[in-house]
Amino acid sequence: MNLRIAIQKSGRLSEDSLKLLNDCGISVKSAGAKLRSQAENFPVEVYFLRDDDIPQYVQDGVADLGVVGENVLYEKCKDVEVVQKLGFGRCRLSLAVPRNSAYQSVASLEGRKIATSYPFLVESWLRQNRVDAEIHEISGSVEIAPGIGLADAVCDLVSSGSTLFMNGLQEVETILESEAVLVKKTELDEEKEKLLRKLLFRINSVQAARKNKYILLNAPNDALDEIFALLPGMKSPTVLPLAEEGWSSVHSVVPEAEFWDKIEALKYAGAQGILVVPIEKMIQ
């Protein structure tokens, strides 16, 4: 029995989805012109689909799981369950207006025209803010709509904002913060639930490794207490005596988000010869 996973055939989530599976020890090659690929060392079959179709395929049970952006998931409103956020494909669905417009607040959109590929999300957001605006649903090249007189504002995915800037637009509101998520069919049989748990165990190990760094340092023994306070590690730091009397080697794990602050504090506390090693997998 195979666990069937749908991922984006091409686009911003495709490469990262394949990389995640390969980092989990699941060898899957891009299918090229094919729509399916069988993993070599795990009971997984990967379907390569258009991202807009993935929620529907999972709801209908054609695929058991899918990797899809939250923007697509919530726009399509299909009956699927979010299993886990995956930490890649981060972007935001934002409202943008011409830089020379007199935008002051959401109320400025009253009676205006908004071009978007996400009519459901935009309509819901406008309703929540009690604004009546006209939505023009278009696909692709949303940013040019104000310049050709089609709309007064646009709502589209934004990463760096450079595309908006080049089209004379400024970002004024964020409707949704989005990233890739793993979704599943609402009901899986017992065997496939077991396979899903095995897959999630691997994904969690990969994600934990990405969020942490393994560090090794040398320190005088009289500085160890201060250093221990800075390095809790997974349980506590590992300490090994050095050949030079009065010195020890300390091994620990530091969260990526705290890394530079911790390193500065460790040097101030007397740590020397600090080595930083990436972690491939982290089992907690």
C-alpha positions in Angstrom: 0.0 0.0 0.0 1.3 3.4 -1.0 0.7 6.8 0.6 -0.2 9.1 -2.3 1.1 12.7 -2.0 0.3 15.5 -4.4 2.8 18.2 -4.9 3.1 21.2 -7.3 4.4 20.1 -10.7 6.2 23.3 -11.3 6.4 26.6 -9.5 7.7 28.0 -6.2 6.7 25.0 -4.0 7.8 22.2 -6.4 11.6 22.1 -5.7 11.2 22.6 -1.9 8.6 19.9 -1.7 10.9 17.4 -3.4 13.8 18.5 -1.3 11.8 17.9 1.9 11.0 14.4 0.8 14.6 13.7 -0.1 15.8 15.2 3.3 13.4 12.7 4.9 15.3 9.9 3.2 12.6 9.4 0.7 14.2 9.2 -2.8 11.8 10.8 -5.3 12.8 12.0 -8.7 11.0 14.7 -10.7 8.6 12.9 -13.0 9.4 15.2 -16.0 6.5 14.8 -18.4 4.9 12.1 -16.2 2.4 12.9 -13.5 3.4 10.2 -11.1 6.6 9.0 -9.5 7.2 6.1 -7.1 9.6 6.5 -4.2 12.4 4.0 -4.2 12.7 3.4 -0.4 9.4 4.4 1.2 5.8 3.4 0.3 5.0 6.8 -1.3 3.7 7.7 -4.7 4.0 11.3 -5.7 1.6 13.0 -8.0 2.7 16.2 -9.8 -0.2 18.5 -10.2 -1.2 22.1 -10.7 -1.2 23.8 -7.2 -4.8 25.0 -7.7 -6.0 21.4 -8.2 -4.3 19.8 -5.2 -7.0 20.6 -2.6 -9.7 19.1 -4.8 -7.7 16.0 -5.5 -7.1 15.5 -1.7 -10.7 16.1 -0.9 -11.8 13.6 -3.5 -9.4 11.0 -2.3 -7.4 10.8 -5.5 -4.4 11.8 -3.3 -4.1 11.1 0.4 -1.9 14.1 1.2 -1.0 17.3 -0.6 1.6 20.0 -0.2 0.0 23.4 -1.0 0.3 27.0 -0.1 -2.2 28.4 2.5 -3.2 31.0 0.0 -4.5 28.3 -2.4 -5.9 26.2 0.3 -8.1 28.9 1.9 -9.1 30.3 -1.5 -10.4 26.9 -2.7 -12.3 26.1 0.6 -12.1 22.3 0.2 -12.8 19.8 2.9 -9.2 18.8 3.8 -7.3 18.8 7.1 -4.1 20.8 7.7 -1.6 18.3 9.2 1.5 20.5 9.5 3.1 23.7 8.4 6.3 23.1 6.4 8.3 26.3 6.8 8.9 27.1 3.1 7.1 29.0 0.4 6.5 31.9 2.8 4.7 34.9 1.2 1.8 37.2 2.0 -1.4 38.0 0.2 -1.4 41.8 0.2 -3.4 44.7 -1.1 -1.5 47.3 -3.1 -2.4 50.7 -4.6 -0.7 53.2 -6.9 2.0 55.1 -5.0 0.4 58.4 -5.9 -3.0 57.4 -4.5 -4.4 59.0 -1.3 -4.8 55.7 0.6 -5.5 56.3 4.3 -7.2 53.1 5.6 -9.4 50.2 4.5 -12.3 52.6 4.2 -10.5 54.2 1.2 -11.4 51.1 -0.8 -15.2 51.8 -0.6 -16.6 51.8 -4.1 -13.3 51.0 -5.7 -12.3 48.2 -8.1 -9.8 45.5 -6.9 -8.1 43.1 -9.3 -7.1 39.8 -7.9 -6.6 36.0 -8.5 -8.1 35.4 -5.0 -11.7 36.6 -5.1 -12.9 34.5 -2.2 -10.2 35.7 0.2 -10.5 39.3 -0.8 -14.3 39.3 -0.6 -14.1 37.7 2.9 -11.6 40.3 4.0 -13.7 43.2 2.7 -16.8 41.8 4.4 -14.9 41.6 7.7 -13.9 45.2 7.3 -17.4 46.3 6.2 -16.2 47.7 2.9 -18.2 47.4 -0.4 -15.8 47.2 -3.3 -16.0 45.6 -6.8 -13.7 42.6 -7.4 -12.3 41.8 -10.8 -11.0 38.3 -10.9 -8.0 37.9 -13.3 -5.2 35.4 -13.5 -1.6 36.5 -14.1 -0.1 40.0 -14.4 -2.4 41.4 -11.7 0.1 44.3 -11.1 -0.6 46.0 -14.4 -4.4 46.4 -13.7 -4.2 49.9 -12.2 -1.9 51.1 -15.0 -4.3 50.1 -17.7 -7.4 51.4 -15.9 -8.9 48.0 -15.1 -8.7 48.5 -11.3 -7.9 51.0 -8.5 -6.0 48.4 -6.4 -4.7 44.9 -6.6 -4.5 42.0 -4.2 -1.8 39.5 -5.0 1.0 37.4 -3.5 4.1 39.3 -2.3 7.5 38.1 -1.4 10.0 40.9 -1.7 7.7 43.6 -3.1 10.0 44.3 -6.0 7.3 43.5 -8.6 4.9 45.9 -7.0 7.5 48.6 -6.9 8.4 48.2 -10.5 4.7 48.7 -11.4 4.4 51.8 -9.4 2.4 50.2 -6.5 2.8 50.3 -2.8 1.7 47.6 -0.3 -0.9 48.9 2.1 -2.6 45.9 3.8 -1.8 42.2 4.4 -4.7 39.9 4.1 -3.0 36.6 4.7 0.4 35.3 5.8 1.0 32.1 3.8 3.4 29.2 3.7 3.4 25.6 2.4 1.3 23.2 4.5 0.8 19.4 4.4 -2.9 18.6 4.1 -4.7 15.3 4.2 -8.0 13.7 3.3 -10.3 14.0 6.3 -10.4 10.3 6.8 -7.6 7.9 6.1 -7.6 4.2 6.7 -5.5 2.8 9.6 -2.6 1.6 7.4 -2.3 5.0 5.7 -2.5 6.8 9.1 0.5 4.6 10.2 2.4 5.6 7.1 1.5 9.3 7.7 2.8 9.1 11.3 6.1 7.7 10.0 6.3 10.5 7.5 5.6 13.1 10.1 8.3 11.7 12.4 10.8 12.2 9.6 9.5 15.7 8.7 9.7 16.8 12.4 13.3 15.6 12.6 14.2 17.5 9.5 12.4 20.7 10.6 14.0 20.5 14.1 17.5 20.2 12.5 16.9 23.3 10.3 16.0 25.4 13.4 19.1 24.5 15.4 22.9 24.5 15.2 25.3 22.2 16.9 28.2 24.0 18.5 31.5 22.9 20.1 33.7 25.1 22.2 36.6 25.1 24.6 36.4 26.9 27.9 38.3 27.2 31.2 36.6 25.2 33.9 36.1 28.2 36.1 33.8 29.6 33.3 31.7 26.5 32.9 28.8 27.5 35.2 28.3 30.8 33.3 28.5 29.0 29.9 26.1 26.3 31.1 23.5 29.0 31.8 23.8 30.1 28.2 23.6 26.6 26.7 20.8 24.5 28.0 21.0 22.2 24.9 18.4 19.5 24.4 18.7 18.5 28.0 22.0 19.8 29.2 25.4 20.5 27.5 27.9 17.7 27.0 31.2 18.3 28.8 34.5 16.5 28.0 37.9 17.2 29.7 40.6 18.4 27.4 44.3 17.2 27.6 45.2 20.6 28.9 44.4 20.7 32.6 41.7 23.1 33.7 40.0 23.2 30.3 36.9 21.4 28.9 35.2 20.9 25.6 31.5 21.8 25.7 29.0 20.5 23.1 25.5 21.8 22.8 22.6 22.8 20.5 21.6 26.4 19.9 18.4 27.6 18.3 19.0 29.3 15.0 17.0 32.4 16.1 19.2 32.9 19.1 22.5 31.9 17.5 24.4 35.2 17.1 23.4 36.5 20.5 24.5 33.3 22.1 27.8 33.2 20.3 28.6 36.8 21.5 27.6 36.0 25.1 29.7 32.8 25.0 32.8 34.6 23.8 32.3 37.2 26.5 32.0 34.3 29.1 35.4 32.9 28.0 34.6 30.4 25.3 37.3 29.8 22.7 37.6 27.8 19.5 33.9 27.8 18.8 32.9 25.5 16.0 29.4 25.6 14.4 28.1 22.4 12.7 24.8 22.1 10.7 22.5 19.4 11.9 21.1 16.9 9.3 18.5 15.3 11.5 17.4 16.0 15.1 15.3 13.3 16.9 13.6 14.7 20.0 
